[in-house]
Amino acid sequence: MTKNQENLTKSRDTHQVEDKPKRRQFSPEYKKKILTELEQTQGKRGAVGEILRREGLYATQVATWK
């Protein structure tokens, strides 16, 4: 085994992946802020999608907040 292969094997062993990712939790204040911002952008083409992408949210997720 070469030196590079040894280093690669060691680096793989040291990285651990969590079994289950943690769920994000949003405060009521955050939800209200996002919903208000979305209401203000109605009628502007592409604005809702831009906000959702920026915040890492899905439309269905925000719809349940309403």
C-alpha positions in Angstrom: 0.0 0.0 0.0 1.4 3.4 -1.0 1.6 6.4 1.3 -1.3 8.1 -0.5 -3.5 5.1 -0.1 -2.8 4.9 3.6 -3.7 8.6 4.0 -6.9 8.1 2.1 -7.9 5.1 4.2 -7.2 7.0 7.4 -9.2 10.1 6.3 -12.2 7.9 5.4 -12.1 6.3 8.9 -12.1 9.6 10.7 -15.2 11.0 9.0 -18.4 9.9 10.7 -21.8 10.4 9.3 -24.7 10.8 11.6 -27.3 8.1 11.4 -30.2 10.4 11.2 -30.1 14.1 10.3 -31.6 16.5 12.8 -34.9 18.1 11.8 -35.0 21.9 11.5 -37.3 23.7 13.9 -38.7 27.1 13.1 -39.8 29.6 15.8 -43.2 31.3 15.5 -41.4 34.6 15.0 -39.4 33.2 12.0 -42.5 31.8 10.4 -44.4 35.0 10.8 -41.5 37.0 9.3 -41.3 34.7 6.3 -45.1 34.7 5.7 -45.2 38.5 6.0 -42.3 38.8 3.5 -44.1 36.4 1.1 -47.3 38.4 1.3 -45.5 41.6 0.5 -44.0 40.1 -2.6 -47.2 38.9 -4.2 -47.5 40.0 -7.8 -43.8 40.2 -8.3 -42.7 37.6 -10.7 -40.2 35.1 -9.2 -40.0 36.8 -5.8 -41.6 33.9 -3.9 -39.3 31.4 -5.4 -36.3 33.6 -4.6 -37.3 33.8 -0.9 -37.9 30.1 -0.7 -34.5 29.3 -2.2 -32.7 31.8 0.0 -34.2 30.3 3.1 -34.0 26.7 2.0 -37.7 26.2 2.3 -40.4 24.4 0.3 -43.7 25.8 -0.8 -45.6 23.0 0.8 -43.9 23.6 4.1 -44.8 27.3 4.0 -48.4 26.4 3.0 -48.8 24.4 6.2 -47.7 27.4 8.2 -50.6 29.4 6.8 
